[in-house]
Amino acid sequence: MEIRKVKFSDVEQMTAIYNFYIENTLVTFEEEAITAEEMHSRVEKVIQQHLPWLVIENEEGDLLGYAYADSWHTRRCYRFTVEPSVYLLPEVKGQGYGTILFDALLLLLRQSEIRNVLGVIALPNEASVAMHEAHGFEKVGEFSDVGFKFEQWVSVGYWQLKLEHSE
C-alpha cells in the first residue's frame, strides 16, 4: 500500500469513485455525475492553493481512494480553515483505508499554517462521524433538513478540529 500525492493520471479513477457516491449515496449533495475534466479542474484548484490531495494505492498500483483538503470559503479571512474529504472504492470501505488516508491528510495539515479543519457530514453517517471523532473532531452544530436528494430531506452536521501548532 502506498499513499502519495495525486497525479493528473489519477483523475479518471477518482472521477469513477466520486461518481459512485453522487449516484448512490447522500454523502455528497451533488446530483449529477461529473466529468474527468471537472475532476481535473478541482484537483488543480486544490493544488494551486497549496493544499494536500492524496491517493492510496494497493501493491498492484490500483487506486483505492483519495483524500484532500479544500478551502472552507473563498474569502481571504478563511485562509487558515479547510474542509477535508475522503472517498474510497465502495468495495474497500470498512477496511481502514479511510482512516489511513485521513491520518496522512491531517499530518500534512498540521505541518502547514492551517488552524481549523471543519468536517461537514450529511446525516446520518455513523462511519464518518466515528472517524472524525476518533481524530479529535468535536461536533459544533447541525442544520436540520437543509439538503434534498433522492426524494428525502437530509441534515448536515459540522465537526471542528483545532490544530495545535508550536509557535
N, C-alpha and C positions, 0 to 999 in steps of 0.2 A: 504494500500500500504506500502511496506517495501523496503528500499534499504539496501543491505548488501554485505559483501564480498562474492566473488564467492566460491562455494564448488565444488569439483570434481563431485558431483552428478548432477550438473547443465549442465555438458558437453553435454549430448545428446540433450537437448533442445536448447542450444546455437548453436550447430552444425546445427540443423534444421533451426534455424533463419538465420544463416550466409549463409547456402547453398541456401536459397531463393534468397539472394542478389547476390550470384555468378551466379546463373542460370537465373535470370530475370532482373538484373539491371547493370548499368555501375558504380555504386558506389565503387565496388571493381574490380580490374583488374585481379583477379583470374578467371580462365575459367573453371576449373574442381572442382566439389563438393569435399569437404574434408571429412575425416572420423572423428569419435569421438576421435579416437586415436590421430590424428593430432591436433584437438582442445585441447585435454588434454595436449599435449606437448606445445602448445602455451600458455596456462594458466600457466603451470608450469614455463615456461621461464620468463613470466612477474612477477610472484610471487618471483622467485629466484632473480630477480633484485630489489626487494623491491618496486615495482611499484604497483599502485592500479588496481584492477579488481573488478568491482561492478556489481551486478544484481539488477533488480527491479521486485518485485512480486506484484500481486494483493492480496486482502484479502483472497482469497481461496488458496494462495500459488502457483499460476500459474506464471511461469516466463514470463515476458512481454518484456524483453530486457536486454542488458548488455552494459557496457562501460568500457574501460580500457585505460591505457597509456603505450605505449611501447617505448623502446629506439629509438631515431631518427636514429642513426647509431651505429655500434658496436665499433668504435674506442673510446678509453677512453676519449679523449678531448670533446666528445659529451655527456658525462655522465649527464649533467645538462639540457639536452634538450630531450623532448619526443614528440611523436605523439599520439594524442587521437583518439579513435574510439568509435562510438556509433551505436548499431544495435538494432532495435525493431521488434517485430512481425509486419508484414505488416498491420494487421487489427487494430493496436493501434496507428499507425503513425498519427501525427497531433493532438494528444490529450494532449500534454505537457509532456509526459513521457521522451522524449529525452532531453528536457531542464532540467527536474528534475535530471536525471542521470548526465548530463553534469555539472550542478551546484555542485553536490556531488563530482564528479571526480576532478573538478577544486579546490574545497575546500581542498581536500586531497593533491593535488599537491602544493597548497600554503603553506601547513603545512610541506612540505618536502624541500629538497635542490634544487628542480627543479627550473630553472630560465626561461626557454623558452618552450612554447607549440606551436608546429607547426601543424596547420591543413592543411591536404593535401586533396583537393577536386576535384573529377572528375567533369568536367563542361559540360553542365550546371547542377546545383543542387541548385536551389533557397532556398530550405529549409535549407540545410547545411550551405550555405553562410550566411543566415539570422541568424541562431543560433550562428555561430561563431562571427559574427559582433555584435550581441546583448550581447555577453560576452566580448567584448573589443578587439577581434582579428582585426588586420589590414592586408589587402591584401598587400603582399610583392613581388609577382611575379606570372607569369603564363608561362607554357610551352605549346605551341600550338601543337596539334595533336601528342602527344607522346605515346598514347596508341591506340591499335586497338582491339576492341571487338565487337562482333555481327555485323561484316562486316562494321564497321564505325570507323573513327578516333575520338579520344577523347582527349581533352585538360585537363591539370591539373593546378589548382590554388593553391597557397600557402598563408596561413594566419598565422600570428605570434602574440602570446600574450606573452609579457614580464611580468613575475610575479614579483610583488613587495614584498620584504621581509624586515622585520625590522632587522637591523644589530646590 
